[in-house]
Amino acid sequence: MEAVIVASVLCVAYAVYYVYFDALAKIPGPRLAKLCPHTGAAPEACSINLTADEGDVVRLGPSELSFCSISAHDTIYSANCASFITYGAFESAVEGLCPPGVSFVSYHSPAEQKELRKVLHPAIRLAVTGGLEAHHERRFNELVARLNIKPGTPICVNLTGLLEQLEWDLIGDVGLGYPVPESMKGTM
């Protein structure tokens, strides 16, 4: 009997903590959503309706917040928050993949964070590095072609300028999407 009473008290304390005292409790959203992620409408519809009423950041579940802008995330970001460990890492990795209304899922449990990382990491890594190998191979082949190597003829070449050109070409391909202008090379 005591175990049932203790369990009931712990459940009530857990509910009260997550509804009123948790660091994320002040974010607007349905009160029950703070306890149960399966409340009412689909998350997309819920997010659209709530953001129209409440603003850029709303709660969709106990550990899921919807940020309708990166600036909204920047506004409430705290370096001491356990949910967003590295500032800007998620946005920079998936910026081109997500529509403007992005849902950032934050988990306080280390086990849940580890599972989420296992799921997201390969997809993000592929999105970020996809196509880099082709750029490297193409630019390296161009470098070899510039050397003008003839079979059986020894040559002595200073590679400094060629390697510098290779580096600028790769920066243009990967970072800018177009060749780096001469005016920018002196400032970078």
Backbone as CSV, one residue per row, in Angstrom:
resi,resn,N_x,N_y,N_z,CA_x,CA_y,CA_z,C_x,C_y,C_z
1,MET,0.823,-1.197,0.000,0.000,0.000,0.000,0.868,1.262,0.000
2,GLU,1.955,1.199,0.810,2.843,2.365,0.856,3.478,2.622,-0.514
3,ALA,3.800,1.547,-1.232,4.427,1.690,-2.553,3.491,2.404,-3.525
4,VAL,2.209,2.102,-3.467,1.233,2.754,-4.343,1.133,4.238,-4.006
5,ILE,1.123,4.563,-2.730,1.038,5.967,-2.307,2.291,6.728,-2.738
6,VAL,3.462,6.120,-2.535,4.720,6.765,-2.930,4.759,6.966,-4.441
7,ALA,4.331,5.953,-5.191,4.314,6.064,-6.648,3.356,7.167,-7.093
8,SER,2.196,7.264,-6.458,1.223,8.307,-6.801,1.786,9.698,-6.521
9,VAL,2.425,9.851,-5.369,3.013,11.147,-5.011,4.112,11.522,-6.009
10,LEU,4.942,10.552,-6.391,6.006,10.823,-7.357,5.437,11.221,-8.719
11,CYS,4.362,10.562,-9.144,3.733,10.912,-10.426,3.184,12.337,-10.398
12,VAL,2.531,12.695,-9.302,1.987,14.047,-9.176,3.124,15.071,-9.136
13,ALA,4.188,14.764,-8.393,5.335,15.677,-8.321,5.973,15.845,-9.695
14,TYR,6.098,14.756,-10.420,6.658,14.791,-11.779,5.809,15.694,-12.674
15,ALA,4.487,15.512,-12.609,3.578,16.310,-13.438,3.658,17.787,-13.070
16,VAL,3.648,18.096,-11.787,3.708,19.491,-11.343,5.028,20.130,-11.770
17,TYR,6.117,19.384,-11.625,7.427,19.919,-12.026,7.435,20.280,-13.509
18,TYR,7.000,19.351,-14.363,7.065,19.608,-15.802,6.062,20.652,-16.268
19,VAL,4.962,20.834,-15.544,3.982,21.836,-15.958,4.365,23.229,-15.468
20,TYR,4.974,23.334,-14.266,5.195,24.652,-13.682,6.653,25.048,-13.446
21,PHE,7.549,24.096,-13.156,8.890,24.470,-12.703,10.021,24.139,-13.666
22,ASP,9.782,23.354,-14.680,10.829,23.014,-15.638,11.282,24.274,-16.370
23,ALA,12.548,24.276,-16.831,13.087,25.447,-17.532,12.288,25.768,-18.789
24,LEU,11.688,24.753,-19.407,10.919,24.968,-20.631,9.427,25.171,-20.374
25,ALA,9.015,25.200,-19.095,7.591,25.256,-18.770,6.942,26.583,-19.155
26,LYS,7.718,27.645,-19.260,7.135,28.952,-19.549,6.843,29.167,-21.033
27,ILE,7.274,28.248,-21.859,7.022,28.384,-23.296,5.559,28.068,-23.564
28,PRO,4.866,28.928,-24.324,3.438,28.710,-24.539,3.147,27.435,-25.308
29,GLY,1.982,26.909,-25.045,1.533,25.689,-25.699,0.486,25.043,-24.816
30,PRO,-0.190,24.035,-25.324,-1.213,23.385,-24.506,-0.606,22.827,-23.222
31,ARG,-1.275,23.033,-22.103,-0.766,22.541,-20.818,-0.543,21.030,-20.852
32,LEU,-1.474,20.291,-21.440,-1.327,18.834,-21.460,-0.176,18.394,-22.349
33,ALA,0.186,19.211,-23.319,1.299,18.842,-24.191,2.592,18.755,-23.406
34,LYS,2.634,19.454,-22.269,3.830,19.407,-21.448,3.966,18.057,-20.757
35,LEU,2.874,17.323,-20.678,2.919,15.997,-20.058,2.839,14.879,-21.075
36,CYS,2.099,15.102,-22.143,1.874,14.032,-23.115,2.056,14.570,-24.531
37,PRO,2.956,13.965,-25.311,3.175,14.462,-26.668,2.033,14.151,-27.626
38,HIS,1.115,13.269,-27.224,0.042,12.846,-28.133,-1.257,13.571,-27.799
39,THR,-1.244,14.901,-27.840,-2.458,15.645,-27.526,-2.994,16.305,-28.779
40,GLY,-4.240,16.059,-29.068,-4.940,16.784,-30.115,-4.445,16.553,-31.519
41,ALA,-4.297,17.656,-32.229,-4.034,17.630,-33.672,-2.615,17.185,-33.992
42,ALA,-2.391,17.038,-35.280,-1.046,16.698,-35.759,-0.093,17.830,-35.407
43,PRO,1.186,17.524,-35.155,2.134,18.568,-34.748,2.223,19.740,-35.715
44,GLU,2.141,19.476,-37.038,2.269,20.565,-37.993,1.117,21.559,-37.840
45,ALA,-0.116,21.036,-37.773,-1.283,21.907,-37.623,-1.230,22.628,-36.286
46,CYS,-0.839,21.890,-35.247,-0.730,22.469,-33.911,0.287,23.606,-33.918
47,SER,1.419,23.390,-34.567,2.478,24.402,-34.621,2.000,25.653,-35.337
48,ILE,1.327,25.482,-36.474,0.862,26.634,-37.255,-0.155,27.439,-36.459
49,ASN,-1.127,26.748,-35.831,-2.146,27.448,-35.062,-1.553,28.165,-33.861
50,LEU,-0.639,27.472,-33.150,-0.060,28.070,-31.958,0.829,29.260,-32.295
51,THR,1.625,29.144,-33.350,2.516,30.258,-33.673,1.730,31.479,-34.105
52,ALA,0.561,31.273,-34.718,-0.276,32.415,-35.085,-0.772,33.127,-33.826
53,ASP,-1.065,32.340,-32.761,-1.598,32.921,-31.526,-0.512,33.355,-30.545
54,GLU,0.537,32.538,-30.406,1.480,32.713,-29.305,2.820,33.318,-29.689
55,GLY,3.229,33.226,-30.958,4.536,33.758,-31.331,5.402,32.711,-32.001
56,ASP,6.700,32.988,-32.050,7.614,32.162,-32.828,7.991,30.835,-32.188
57,VAL,7.878,30.721,-30.867,8.288,29.492,-30.189,7.097,28.924,-29.445
58,VAL,6.751,27.682,-29.733,5.641,27.033,-29.043,6.041,25.616,-28.671
59,ARG,5.318,25.065,-27.725,5.570,23.709,-27.271,4.639,22.752,-27.998
60,LEU,5.230,21.672,-28.531,4.426,20.629,-29.162,4.358,19.383,-28.302
61,GLY,5.269,19.235,-27.393,5.311,18.071,-26.520,6.192,18.376,-25.337
62,PRO,6.370,17.416,-24.438,7.157,17.683,-23.234,8.597,18.076,-23.532
63,SER,9.160,17.580,-24.608,10.546,17.941,-24.923,10.686,18.383,-26.372
64,GLU,9.607,18.786,-27.004,9.657,19.214,-28.403,9.128,20.629,-28.526
65,LEU,9.979,21.498,-29.046,9.599,22.886,-29.266,9.644,23.164,-30.755
66,SER,8.750,24.014,-31.208,8.771,24.403,-32.612,9.255,25.842,-32.690
67,PHE,10.337,26.050,-33.437,10.881,27.383,-33.658,10.553,27.767,-35.088
68,CYS,9.804,28.845,-35.269,9.438,29.247,-36.618,10.482,30.158,-37.225
69,SER,11.515,30.458,-36.489,12.620,31.227,-37.052,13.877,30.912,-36.264
70,ILE,15.008,31.042,-36.919,16.276,30.827,-36.229,16.466,31.903,-35.168
71,SER,15.991,33.122,-35.425,16.149,34.187,-34.432,15.375,33.867,-33.157
72,ALA,14.260,33.148,-33.282,13.525,32.751,-32.081,14.369,31.802,-31.243
73,HIS,15.043,30.878,-31.898,15.937,29.969,-31.170,17.074,30.753,-30.535
74,ASP,17.627,31.716,-31.287,18.736,32.511,-30.764,18.307,33.316,-29.542
75,THR,17.053,33.772,-29.540,16.564,34.603,-28.449,16.509,33.838,-27.137
76,ILE,16.063,32.585,-27.167,15.919,31.852,-25.909,17.085,30.927,-25.629
77,TYR,18.075,30.894,-26.515,19.198,29.989,-26.304,19.962,30.377,-25.050
78,SER,20.317,29.365,-24.267,21.107,29.576,-23.059,22.276,28.616,-23.079
79,ALA,23.468,29.107,-22.782,24.659,28.251,-22.803,24.585,27.166,-21.739
80,ASN,23.774,27.372,-20.714,23.663,26.384,-19.638,22.560,25.364,-19.881
81,CYS,21.859,25.490,-21.002,20.742,24.593,-21.284,21.256,23.217,-21.686
82,ALA,20.669,22.175,-21.131,21.102,20.816,-21.448,20.566,20.353,-22.795
83,SER,19.598,21.079,-23.361,18.963,20.615,-24.589,19.758,20.957,-25.836
84,PHE,20.323,22.161,-25.886,21.054,22.598,-27.071,22.518,22.733,-26.683
85,ILE,23.276,21.682,-26.871,24.636,21.627,-26.355,25.557,22.579,-27.112
86,THR,25.576,22.499,-28.428,26.484,23.315,-29.229,25.680,24.331,-30.014
87,TYR,25.901,25.598,-29.724,25.133,26.660,-30.361,25.372,26.662,-31.866
88,GLY,24.286,26.666,-32.649,24.394,26.823,-34.089,24.721,25.574,-34.868
89,ALA,25.096,24.489,-34.192,25.544,23.298,-34.920,24.409,22.682,-35.728
90,PHE,23.251,22.555,-35.131,22.132,21.916,-35.811,21.683,22.751,-37.006
91,GLU,21.562,24.070,-36.796,21.085,24.933,-37.875,22.043,24.911,-39.059
92,SER,23.342,25.002,-38.777,24.297,25.063,-39.880,24.339,23.755,-40.649
93,ALA,24.075,22.644,-39.961,24.141,21.354,-40.641,22.926,21.098,-41.515
94,VAL,21.752,21.537,-41.066,20.538,21.188,-41.811,19.838,22.403,-42.395
95,GLU,20.507,23.542,-42.410,19.880,24.779,-42.864,19.261,24.645,-44.248
96,GLY,19.974,24.012,-45.184,19.461,23.902,-46.538,18.446,22.798,-46.721
97,LEU,18.274,21.946,-45.717,17.384,20.795,-45.863,15.991,21.048,-45.309
98,CYS,15.858,22.004,-44.387,14.603,22.174,-43.660,13.829,23.377,-44.176
99,PRO,12.506,23.299,-44.147,11.697,24.471,-44.488,11.827,25.521,-43.384
100,PRO,11.326,26.739,-43.595,11.503,27.793,-42.588,10.946,27.442,-41.211
101,GLY,9.841,26.718,-41.129,9.313,26.330,-39.827,9.956,25.040,-39.372
102,VAL,10.998,25.148,-38.569,11.777,23.973,-38.180,11.392,23.559,-36.775
103,SER,11.252,22.275,-36.545,11.037,21.773,-35.191,12.355,21.230,-34.670
104,PHE,12.846,21.822,-33.596,14.041,21.317,-32.943,13.578,20.426,-31.807
105,VAL,14.002,19.194,-31.819,13.600,18.263,-30.775,14.706,18.246,-29.739
106,SER,14.358,18.517,-28.498,15.371,18.536,-27.449,15.030,17.490,-26.403
107,TYR,16.019,16.716,-26.028,15.835,15.680,-25.025,16.793,15.928,-23.876
108,HIS,16.294,15.836,-22.646,17.140,16.011,-21.470,17.840,14.714,-21.103
109,SER,17.251,13.590,-21.453,17.818,12.295,-21.083,19.030,11.982,-21.957
110,PRO,20.188,11.680,-21.350,21.373,11.339,-22.154,21.146,10.139,-23.070
111,ALA,20.359,9.165,-22.629,20.093,7.989,-23.470,19.300,8.388,-24.715
112,GLU,18.297,9.261,-24.535,17.510,9.716,-25.683,18.355,10.576,-26.620
113,GLN,19.240,11.410,-26.041,20.132,12.219,-26.875,21.038,11.328,-27.712
114,LYS,21.533,10.250,-27.101,22.426,9.334,-27.817,21.684,8.665,-28.976
115,GLU,20.447,8.233,-28.730,19.653,7.601,-29.788,19.383,8.586,-30.927
116,LEU,19.013,9.816,-30.582,18.737,10.831,-31.599,19.994,11.128,-32.414
117,ARG,21.138,11.199,-31.729,22.400,11.454,-32.422,22.711,10.332,-33.398
118,LYS,22.449,9.074,-32.991,22.710,7.934,-33.879,21.844,8.016,-35.129
119,VAL,20.631,8.520,-34.989,19.727,8.612,-36.134,20.103,9.790,-37.029
120,LEU,20.376,10.950,-36.424,20.604,12.163,-37.207,22.004,12.270,-37.787
121,HIS,23.006,11.775,-37.074,24.394,12.012,-37.486,24.709,11.538,-38.904
122,PRO,24.357,10.303,-39.281,24.684,9.882,-40.655,23.986,10.732,-41.716
123,ALA,22.745,11.109,-41.458,22.006,11.908,-42.441,22.614,13.299,-42.576
124,ILE,22.968,13.913,-41.455,23.558,15.250,-41.497,24.929,15.194,-42.144
125,ARG,25.729,14.183,-41.766,27.073,14.073,-42.332,26.996,13.912,-43.849
126,LEU,26.056,13.096,-44.317,25.902,12.889,-45.758,25.472,14.185,-46.440
127,ALA,24.548,14.913,-45.805,24.076,16.163,-46.400,25.185,17.206,-46.459
128,VAL,26.010,17.251,-45.406,27.061,18.261,-45.357,28.215,17.906,-46.284
129,THR,28.591,16.625,-46.318,29.774,16.241,-47.094,29.439,15.712,-48.475
130,GLY,28.159,15.561,-48.793,27.795,15.024,-50.098,28.371,15.858,-51.230
131,GLY,29.069,15.228,-52.135,29.630,15.936,-53.271,31.033,16.468,-53.065
132,LEU,31.546,16.465,-51.839,32.887,16.999,-51.598,33.953,16.156,-52.278
133,GLU,33.759,14.858,-52.249,34.764,13.971,-52.840,34.915,14.245,-54.336
134,ALA,33.817,14.481,-55.007,33.873,14.773,-56.443,34.628,16.076,-56.705
135,HIS,34.393,17.107,-55.844,35.119,18.373,-55.989,36.620,18.161,-55.814
136,HIS,36.995,17.396,-54.776,38.419,17.148,-54.524,39.067,16.432,-55.709
137,GLU,38.388,15.414,-56.188,38.958,14.632,-57.286,39.129,15.487,-58.550
138,ARG,38.101,16.276,-58.871,38.167,17.116,-60.072,39.281,18.153,-59.960
139,ARG,39.372,18.820,-58.814,40.397,19.854,-58.629,41.805,19.250,-58.612
140,PHE,41.951,18.059,-58.025,43.269,17.419,-58.015,43.682,17.027,-59.433
141,ASN,42.738,16.532,-60.221,43.041,16.203,-61.620,43.460,17.450,-62.402
142,GLU,42.818,18.597,-62.112,43.221,19.849,-62.755,44.642,20.236,-62.356
143,LEU,44.978,20.021,-61.075,46.331,20.329,-60.604,47.366,19.477,-61.328
144,VAL,47.088,18.187,-61.461,48.016,17.285,-62.153,48.146,17.697,-63.622
145,ALA,47.044,18.105,-64.241,47.100,18.534,-65.646,47.954,19.794,-65.801
146,ARG,47.910,20.704,-64.801,48.718,21.924,-64.862,50.216,21.637,-64.750
147,LEU,50.569,20.495,-64.166,51.994,20.154,-64.021,52.639,19.812,-65.362
148,ASN,51.842,19.404,-66.331,52.334,19.081,-67.671,53.459,18.037,-67.607
149,ILE,53.140,16.921,-66.979,54.121,15.846,-66.803,54.206,15.019,-68.082
150,LYS,55.431,14.804,-68.542,55.660,13.961,-69.723,56.404,12.716,-69.266
151,PRO,55.980,11.537,-69.732,56.648,10.303,-69.304,58.136,10.314,-69.667
152,GLY,58.958,9.915,-68.694,60.397,9.800,-68.928,61.149,11.113,-68.863
153,THR,60.465,12.229,-68.617,61.134,13.531,-68.544,61.084,14.037,-67.103
154,PRO,62.226,14.115,-66.418,62.217,14.627,-65.041,61.946,16.137,-65.028
155,ILE,61.172,16.583,-64.046,60.895,18.021,-63.912,61.067,18.422,-62.453
156,CYS,61.348,19.672,-62.236,61.439,20.241,-60.888,60.403,21.358,-60.821
157,VAL,59.437,21.221,-59.928,58.314,22.162,-59.884,58.144,22.686,-58.463
158,ASN,57.916,23.974,-58.332,57.551,24.569,-57.048,56.029,24.462,-56.932
159,LEU,55.559,23.645,-55.998,54.118,23.377,-55.878,53.368,24.430,-55.066
160,THR,54.062,25.400,-54.503,53.408,26.363,-53.614,52.241,27.067,-54.295
161,GLY,52.470,27.628,-55.457,51.408,28.350,-56.163,50.278,27.439,-56.599
162,LEU,50.630,26.234,-57.051,49.597,25.286,-57.499,48.740,24.811,-56.329
163,LEU,49.376,24.532,-55.187,48.607,24.092,-54.017,47.739,25.226,-53.469
164,GLU,48.255,26.458,-53.538,47.450,27.602,-53.114,46.226,27.749,-54.017
165,GLN,46.427,27.596,-55.325,45.305,27.673,-56.268,44.297,26.556,-56.001
166,LEU,44.799,25.348,-55.702,43.920,24.221,-55.374,43.073,24.546,-54.149
167,GLU,43.712,25.126,-53.138,42.988,25.472,-51.915,41.905,26.511,-52.187
168,TRP,42.225,27.559,-52.954,41.226,28.579,-53.270,40.088,28.003,-54.110
169,ASP,40.419,27.092,-55.024,39.376,26.454,-55.839,38.422,25.651,-54.969
170,LEU,38.978,24.908,-54.009,38.128,24.103,-53.123,37.276,24.991,-52.223
171,ILE,37.853,26.084,-51.733,37.066,27.019,-50.914,35.910,27.582,-51.737
172,GLY,36.180,27.936,-52.973,35.118,28.451,-53.840,34.048,27.416,-54.114
173,ASP,34.473,26.172,-54.409,33.510,25.105,-54.710,32.626,24.788,-53.518
174,VAL,33.258,24.591,-52.377,32.531,24.096,-51.205,31.889,25.222,-50.412
175,GLY,32.620,26.315,-50.197,32.109,27.369,-49.331,31.216,28.377,-50.011
176,LEU,31.566,28.762,-51.235,30.829,29.838,-51.897,29.926,29.362,-53.019
177,GLY,30.326,28.294,-53.691,29.562,27.820,-54.831,29.997,28.473,-56.132
178,TYR,30.977,29.347,-56.074,31.531,29.984,-57.270,33.001,30.294,-56.981
179,PRO,33.820,30.555,-58.017,35.241,30.827,-57.776,35.441,32.041,-56.863
180,VAL,36.432,31.949,-55.991,36.726,33.052,-55.072,37.297,34.223,-55.876
181,PRO,36.681,35.406,-55.784,37.205,36.569,-56.510,38.584,36.971,-55.980
182,GLU,39.404,37.529,-56.847,40.753,37.965,-56.455,40.700,38.968,-55.310
183,SER,39.675,39.831,-55.297,39.574,40.853,-54.248,39.386,40.239,-52.862
184,MET,38.770,39.053,-52.793,38.540,38.406,-51.500,39.750,37.621,-51.016
185,LYS,40.615,37.208,-51.899,41.732,36.345,-51.511,42.679,37.029,-50.535
186,GLY,42.859,38.313,-50.654,43.751,39.019,-49.743,43.152,39.244,-48.370
187,THR,41.822,39.169,-48.256,41.158,39.471,-46.985,40.817,38.235,-46.182
188,MET,40.934,37.058,-46.781,40.530,35.841,-46.069,41.705,35.213,-45.362
